[in-house]
Amino acid sequence: MAKTTHIAVFTIPVFTHQASIIELCKRLHLHHHFHITCIFPTINSPILSTTMLLKSLPSTAISHIFLPPVNEQDLPHQDVSPQTKVQLAVSQSMQSFRDTLASLRASSTTPPLAALVVDAFANEALEIAKEFDLASYVYIVTSAMTLSLLLHLPTLHEEVACEYKDCVEGIRIPGCVSIQGRDLPDDFQDRSSFAYELILQRSKRFDLACGFLVNSFCEMEENVVTAFHEDGKVNVPIYLVGPVIQTGPSSESNGNSECLSWLENQMPNSVLYVSFGSVCALTQQQINELALGLELSGKKFLWVFRAPSDVDVKNDDPLKFLPHGFLERTKEQGLVITSWAPQTQILSHTSTGGFVTHCGWNSTVESIVAGVPMITWPLCAEQRMNAALVTEGLRVGLRPKFRENDGIVEKEETAKVVKNLLGDEGKGIRQRIGKLKDAAADALKEHGRSTSALFQFVTQLEN
């Protein structure tokens, strides 16, 4: 009987990252019969959605350990972004992680530990893996473009003297479309900040990795891998193993039959799906402009609505923050829901013709897998960079113009972009994303390029 390969994975206390690495673990177990131990740092308590997802796994093959929780009250609150808080929580969990890894190494009840796979934003774990002489790999939950930026950052830091947002010329990232400095992730916008110092430190640890696994696929971002290997700056494998998207239940997987039933009554490719994820929200002013823009477009829409970010909501009905009379005026045009929505089912529905998205990577990949053109509306983190990839690199979406002084998209601009995407001007976009959809499906077939890349990773471990 073949020896079972045992690996540990370590991620950050953010559901989208945890869900993505769990899906990767499922694939490793299903196709390669790995034994996997998932190690999760926590803030206050485990994330409910993650615990629900873990309950659906084969517990004998994929086990999990929640590290002792970090008390959120012990983390800085003033002038610290949510991303930086997560980083600090991971740092505070390192001793617990070291103890857990030592225990796994010494265990006689599980197969010997062969390797560690860590989230890019938890790469302090690479130093601990080195202490244990354990092979370690980095999993990039986001794009290969993000990996390219992180690997290139020490060089970029030396080459650029000013703030990145003040660069007259675009920022050049190996293998990627050139982007404006203001489209770099939030933590890059102030080079004197603690957040930037943390990300610069993190980027210098990647030399410790034996390789990288990326949630992308060759037809979408192969240029990144080629660029790094051609100039000799990366001498370890980069495995494009995506698309990796959630297929198991969520904490609210009862579904929303109302929105799916509503879609059943719409014409093919006629509905604009609007959702900005579960973390960030629009301001009251932007909600007003978006609502009026959707109405002005005359196009059908399905809007997963969240209360504004700049209002103390308490237990108020979120719908009260919509413009007066909007729901009544658009009752034949659209549907607004405030509950969880089955996003993958909505995107794959024949009635869905476009997606207004915040460009979180999971949502971006889900849209590509479903072949749905996007209107990119980035809000935070690396989302502006993803928007640049979607609209300028892949050319499978449109990006509205944001006002210079306050970042608002006006209603007239919203209506124009919606009509362009769903109308004749969106034909080329629909053709391009249709080809990407097919390429994503092909990548995951038995002899597809992402399947082969994962097999190469497994072979490297086993040898």
N, C-alpha and C positions, 0 to 999 in steps of 0.2 A: 504493500500500500504506500502511495506517495506521501512524503512528509508534508505536513501542513505548515504553511508559512504564516507566521504571526507578526502583525505590525500594530503599532500604536499610532493614533492620530490625535492631534491637539489643535484646537481652534480657539476662537474668541467668543465672549458672551454676547453675540448678536445672532438672532435667529436665522437670517438669510445665509450667513456664513456656516452656521451649524447644519442647516438643512442641506446645503450644497455638499458639504463634506460627508454627511450621512449618505447621500445619494451615491457619491463616489464609492463609499464603503460597500453599499449594496451591490454595486457593479463588480467590485473586486471579489466579493463573496460568491455572487451568482455565477460568474464566469471562470473564476480562478480558485474558488474554494479557500480563500484566505480566512484566517481567524483574526479578528480585528477588535482592538480595545479603543474605544473613543473616550478621550479625556476632555472634560469641559470645565473651564473656570467659570465662576458664577458671581454675579453681583446681587446681593441680598438672597436670592433663591434661584433655582433652575428656571429657565424659560418654559412656560406652560406648553407652547407649541412644540418645543423640542421634546419634552417628555411624552407628548402624545405621539410624535413621530417615532420615538424610540420603542414605544409599545408595539409597533407594527413590525419590528425587526425580529429575525430569528435569534433569540437571546443566547443560544449556545454558540453561535458563530460570531455575532457582533455584540459585544458587551460594552458597558459604559461605566464611567466613573465621574461623578461630579465632585470637583475639588471643594474644600471648605469655602463658604461664600465670603466675598469681600463686602464689607458694610459700605453701602453707598455714602453714608454720612462721613466716612473716613476719606472720601475722595474730594479733591478741590471742587468748588462750585462756581466761584467767580472767574470770569474770563477764561473758561476752559470749555472747549467744544465737546460734544458727546463722543466723538471719535477719540479725543485725547483721554477722556475718562476711561474708555474701554482699554486703551493702551496701559494706563496706570493700574487698572484692575488686573490686567494680565501680569504686569510686573510684580504686583503684590502676591500673585499666585505662584511665582516661580519656585519657592521653596517647597510648597505642597506638591508641585509638579515633579520636582526632583525626587522627592520621597516616593511618590507614586511610581515613577519610572524605575527606581531602585527596587521597589517591591515586585514589579512585573518581571524584572530581570532575574530576581531570585526565586520566582514562583516555580513550584514543581507541578502545579495543576494545569498550566497552560503550556503550549509549545514555546520554545525559546524565541525571544523577541529578535526579529531580523532587521527591523528598520523603524524609523519614526517619520511620519508625514505631518508637517506643521503648516498652519495657515500663515500666509505671508505677513499678516499683522500680529502674529504671535511668535516671531522668529527668534526671540530670546531663547526659545527652546533649542535652537540649533547649537548654542554654546553648551547646554547641558548634555545634548546628544554626543557632542565631542568628548565631554568628560567621561562618558560611558563607552567611548569608542564604538558608537552606534551609527550606522548609515542613516543619513537624514535627507529628506526631500521636502520641497516647499510646494504647497498647493495654492495656486492662484485662483481664488473664487471668481475674480473679475476677469477682465480681458488680457490678452497678450500685450496690448498697448500699455496697460497698467504695469505689467512686468517689465516691459522695455523702459518705461519711465523710471521705475525704481532701480533697475540695474544701471541706468545711465545717470542717475542723480548725482553721485559723487563727481563725475566729470562735469555735468551741467553746473553744479555748485561752484566749481573752480573757473569755468569759462565765462559765466555771467556775473557781472559786478552789481547790477541794479536789481530792484525787485522784478520778478518775472513778469508781473502784470504791466510793467513799464517798458518792456522790450518792444522796440519799434518793429523789429522783424519777428516772425513767428518762432516759436520754440520747436526745435527739430528733435524728434525722438526717433531713434533707429528703427527703420522698417515701417514707420507710421506716417500718416498725413501730418503736415506741419500744423500746429495749433497756436492760438493766441495765448499769451501768458495768463490772461484772466480765465481761461478755460482749464487751467491746471486745477488739481484738487484743492479743497479749502485750506488744507494744512500747508500749502505752498505759497499762500498769498501774502504772508508776512514772514520774511526770512529771519527776522529777529525774535520770532515767537518760540515758545517752548514746544509747541506742536511741530514746528518745522525742524527743530533740533532733534526731536524724537524720530521723525521720519528719516532724517539724514543718518542717524545712528543705525536705524533699522536697515537702510539700504546697504550699509557697509558690512552687514552680517551675511549677506547672501553668498559670499565667497565660501562659507562653510557648508553649503548645500551640495549634495551629490547629484542633484538634478531638480527639474521643475515640472510639475503637472499643471496644465492650464485649462480652465473651463472655456475653451474655444475650439475651433476646428480649422483645418488647413485652408479650405477654400475661402475662409473669412480673414485669417490673419497669418498665413504662412510666411509673408514677407518679414515679419518680426523675427521669427526663428532664423530665417536665411540671413538677415542683416547681422545678427550677433555672431553667428557661426562663421560668416565670411570674413569679418574683421578680427576674428580671434579673441574677442573680449569675453566670450562665454565658452568654456571648454567642457561643459557638462551637458547632458541631454536636456532638451526642452520638449516635453511630451504634450501635444495638443490632444486632449482626451474628451473634449466636449462635443456637442452640448450636454451639460449636466444640469438637468432641471428636476424639480421636485415631482415625484410620481406617487408618493405615499399620502396618507391622510394628514390634514392639518388639524389644529385644535378646533376648527369650526367647520369641519368637512360635511356638516349636514346639508351644505349647499344652499343655494338661493334659487328655488324653483321659479320664483316670480320673474327674475331677470331672464332666465333661460326660456320660460314660456313666452315672455314678451318678444325675445329674439325670434322665436319660431314664427311669429306673425309679420316679420319684416322681410323686405326684398333682399336678395343676395348682394353682399358687399355694399350695403347701404348705410350701415350703422357705424358711428364713431364711438368707440369705447374710450372713456375718460377715467383714468385712475392714476393717482400720484403716490401709491404705496402706502405703507402703514406707519412710516416714521416721520416724514416731513409733511407739512401742510401749507396751503396758500394763505396769504393775508386776506383780511376782509375786502380790501380794495381790489385785489386781484380776483377774488371770487366773483365780485360784482361784474368786473370786466369780462371774465371768462363766460359767466352765465349769459350775459347780454350778447356776447360774441357767438355763442352756440345758437342762441335764438335767431340772431341776425343771419346766420349761415343758411338757415332753412333746412339743414340736414338732420337726419335722425341721430340721436345720441343716447348712450347709456352711461350715466355718470355715477361712479362710486364716490360719494360725497363725504368729506370730512370737515368738521368745524374749523374756523379760521385759527391760524397760529398766534395771532396777536390779540385775541379776546379771551377773557376768563370765562370758559364755557360752563364749568360745573356740571350739572345734570340737565342742562338745557337741551331741547330738541335741536339737533344740528340744522335741520331744514329751516329754522327761523332766520338763519344767516344768509339765506338766498334773497335776491332782490324781491321787493314786494310785487306780488302778482306773477312771478316767473313760472311757478309750478302750474298755475291755472292756464296761462297763455301757451305753455309748451306741452300740455297734457297729451296732445295727439302727436307731438314731434319727438318727445324723449321720455326717458325713465330715469329718475334719480333715486338711488338707494343708499342707505346709511349703514347697512350691515355688511358683513364679509361677503365677498363675491368670488365665485369659482373662476378665477382668471384664465386658467388654461382652457377651460371649457368655453368661455366667452370668446377667447381669441381664435379657437379652432372652429367656431360656429360659422356656417356659410353666410350668415347675415352681416358679420363683422367685416367692415371694409377699411378701418383705420383705427389707430391707437394713439391717444394723447397720453404720453408717458413721461415720468420723471427721469427715465433713463437709468434707474437702478439696473445693474447688470442682469439679474435674474429676469426682470421684466423684458429687457432688451432681447435676451436670448429666447425667451418664450415667444416673443413676437416674431422673431426670425424663424423659429421652428414652425410656427403656424402660418408663416407667409403673409403677415399683416403689416402694411406700411405704417410708418410712425410719424407723429408730430412730436418733436423732442422738446421737452419743457423741464430742463434740469433744475434741481433745487439745492442740492448739497453734495458733500463728499466728492467722489470722482465723476459725478453724473454729467458735468459739462464736457468732460473729456470723452465720455461715452457718446454724448450727443454729436460731437465733432466726428467721431468715427462713423456713426450712423449716417450723418448727412453729407459729410465731405469725403470720407474714405469709401464707405460702401455705397453711398448714394441711394439709400432705401428709406429715406425720411426727409421731412422738411422741418426747418427750425424757424419759428416766428421771430420777429424783431422785438427785442426788449428795450424799453425806454432807457436812455443813458443815465438819467438822474435818479431813478428809483427802481429800475428793473421790471417795471410793469409791462405786460402785454395788453395793449388796448383792444377793445371789442372789435373794432374794424379790422385790425390785424388778425385777430383770431378767426373771424368770419372768412377773411380772404384765404388764409392758409388751409382752413377746413375745406372750403370749396375747391381749392387747387388739388388737395390730396385726393378727395373723393371724386373729382371730376376728370376731364380729359387730360389735364396737365399731369395727373398722377399716373398715367398709363405706363410710362417708362419705369417709375418706381415700383409699380406692381409687377412688372416683368422681371426686374432685377431681384426683388425679394422672393419672387417665385422660384428663381434659380437657386437662391441661397437656401430656401426651404428644402429643395430637393437635395442640395449638397449636404445639408445637416442630416437628413435622413440617411443618405448614402454613407456618411462618415461613421454611423453607428451600426451598419450592417455587419454581417459576420466577417467579411474581409475588408471592411471600410477602414479609412485611414485613422480615425480616432480609436477604433477597436484594435487596430494593429499597433498603435502607439501605446495603448494600455498594456498590450501583450508584451511589447518590448520592455516596458517598465517592470512588469512581473518577471520577465526573463532575467533582467539585470539583478533583481533581488535574489532570485533563486540560484543564480550563479555566483 
